[in-house]
Amino acid sequence: KTHNTPKSPVRRKFDMGGDTKAEMLQKVKPQYTMLKAGDAAVFDMRILHAGLANQLEGGANRYLMAVTFRNTNAKESLGHKPNLRPGYAGQFTLGTFQQELASASP
């Protein structure tokens, strides 16, 4: 249950926010991932992450689909606000998406 692991002193300091958070972010060397259309990035939500606008001259808008999976028996706090519309909460599982994708009719 990694989501239940106590936070490190450094993470607790970061979560306090304010000037401390800004100072810590100034010391971090960014790591960039260049994704092409159709690529997927899979990561642990506990990792500090952010995104930038399309930096290409004349670059198009980009659309993002975020999919989060969680064990239905896990009741502990996620440590972040969910990005799912409340009406969809608890309505779908990976299995229901697999069935829909395998369906002959949309």
C-alpha positions as MATLAB code, in Angstrom:
seq = 'KTHNTPKSPVRRKFDMGGDTKAEMLQKVKPQYTMLKAGDAAVFDMRILHAGLANQLEGGANRYLMAVTFRNTNAKESLGHKPNLRPGYAGQFTLGTFQQELASASP';
ca = [
       0.000    0.000    0.000;
       2.376    2.641   -1.213;
      -0.304    5.343   -0.994;
      -0.366    4.713    2.741;
       3.393    5.215    3.143;
       4.241    8.123    5.469;
       5.530   11.181    3.630;
       9.208   12.005    3.844;
      10.278   15.150    5.725;
      11.189   16.731    2.383;
       7.734   16.011    0.919;
       6.001   17.353    4.038;
       8.075   20.545    3.747;
       7.098   20.865    0.064;
       3.397   20.329    0.822;
       3.463   23.217    3.325;
       3.739   25.507    0.290;
       4.573   29.184    0.398;
       8.118   30.456   -0.097;
       9.548   27.090    0.901;
       7.798   25.370   -2.021;
       8.978   28.024   -4.504;
      12.561   27.760   -3.223;
      12.504   23.981   -3.527;
      11.155   24.155   -7.091;
      13.948   26.559   -8.081;
      16.506   23.889   -7.119;
      14.922   21.089   -9.160;
      16.316   20.292  -12.588;
      13.337   19.739  -14.926;
      13.090   16.506  -16.868;
      11.295   16.714  -20.198;
       9.544   13.969  -22.107;
       8.785   14.562  -25.748;
       5.627   12.706  -26.693;
       4.274   12.328  -30.185;
       0.587   12.235  -31.096;
      -0.852    9.003  -29.742;
       1.935    8.426  -27.190;
       1.050    7.780  -23.560;
       2.830    8.785  -20.380;
       2.276    6.518  -17.382;
       3.391    7.741  -13.982;
       2.669    7.634  -10.283;
       0.520   10.629   -9.258;
       2.691   11.072   -6.168;
       5.555   12.226   -8.390;
       5.813   15.994   -8.811;
       4.695   16.669  -12.363;
       3.606   19.511  -14.605;
       3.093   20.288  -18.270;
       3.896   23.110  -20.627;
       2.077   24.610  -23.568;
       2.975   23.467  -27.077;
       6.258   25.303  -27.685;
       6.382   24.793  -31.455;
       5.909   27.907  -33.571;
       2.404   27.633  -34.959;
       1.876   24.541  -32.823;
      -1.653   23.243  -32.503;
      -3.717   22.863  -29.369;
      -3.184   19.570  -27.655;
      -5.846   17.516  -26.008;
      -5.255   15.367  -22.978;
      -7.111   12.383  -21.658;
      -6.235   11.480  -18.097;
      -7.174    8.009  -16.907;
      -6.722    7.046  -13.263;
      -7.076    3.535  -11.902;
      -7.409    2.604   -8.265;
      -8.169   -0.569   -6.375;
     -11.835   -0.356   -5.365;
     -10.920   -1.609   -1.880;
      -8.497    1.288   -1.302;
     -10.217    3.904    0.855;
      -7.220    5.989    1.929;
      -6.820    9.566    0.724;
      -5.209    9.958   -2.688;
      -3.282   13.002   -1.512;
      -4.680   15.095   -4.370;
      -8.027   16.270   -5.661;
      -9.682   13.875   -8.103;
     -10.137   15.057  -11.677;
     -13.275   13.015  -12.316;
     -16.700   14.566  -12.625;
     -18.674   13.460   -9.564;
     -21.424   11.842  -11.642;
     -18.920    9.380  -13.106;
     -17.370    8.301   -9.797;
     -17.746    4.568   -9.206;
     -19.438    3.998  -12.567;
     -16.613    2.397  -14.542;
     -13.817   -0.119  -14.159;
     -10.995   -1.156  -16.465;
     -13.156   -4.158  -17.328;
     -16.089   -2.025  -18.480;
     -13.776   -0.038  -20.753;
     -12.319   -3.263  -22.177;
     -15.836   -4.564  -22.867;
     -16.852   -1.312  -24.552;
     -13.738   -1.284  -26.732;
     -14.316   -4.913  -27.731;
     -17.984   -4.257  -28.536;
     -19.163   -4.438  -32.150;
     -21.336   -1.359  -31.673;
     -20.219    1.976  -30.239;
];
